């Protein structure tokens, strides 16, 4: 899942981004409303976590602009105002969900995942391919009943491949969907992660490399 955190409080933004990355999400950070719109124009995000009180352009205006753009991005609005009136006002602007500060991180993760499922409502709850099983909600993966101890990036890559259902997925698409802007596109991050994932999946090999195209699950 690709997430944009829009928060002008640098320490909070960094804490949230780090936590979401540990949950296997690819996370970018914007510190003001203009920056947020520039990033959403360049990148397709599944969920935008949007603070209402932003410099340069208020969060409400960012929300309205995203809705006008027609993008399928889901918006989770954050605010320090916890009153019912504030919640109603925030949802009235067009946000898909609303969370008051301070919030429990586990609840933030749960709400983001719920919004992400609305982006891909046709995806099954558990992804499966031959002996592979992956549950995005429970964050578990197995092969032939054997539990796989995957890192967040390995889990994200396997999730993308399972979602492709045997179609080829390019290295560029993996970088787009499983990593974030902090990753140098010219690094060997995809190859290294793929190598580790293959080792953990075991024999016989389940992922094949398609020369000059990318990777896919073996039929």
PyMOL commands that set and color helices and strands:
alter all, ss='L'
color gray80, all
select helices_A, chain A and resi 10-22+33-42+59-69+84-93+105-119+152-164+171-178+189-201
alter helices_A, ss='H'
color red, helices_A
select strands_A, chain A and resi 2-6+26-30+47-51+74-79+97-100+126-129+132-135+140-143+146-147+207-210+214-217
alter strands_A, ss='S'
color yellow, strands_A
deselect
rebuild
show_as cartoon
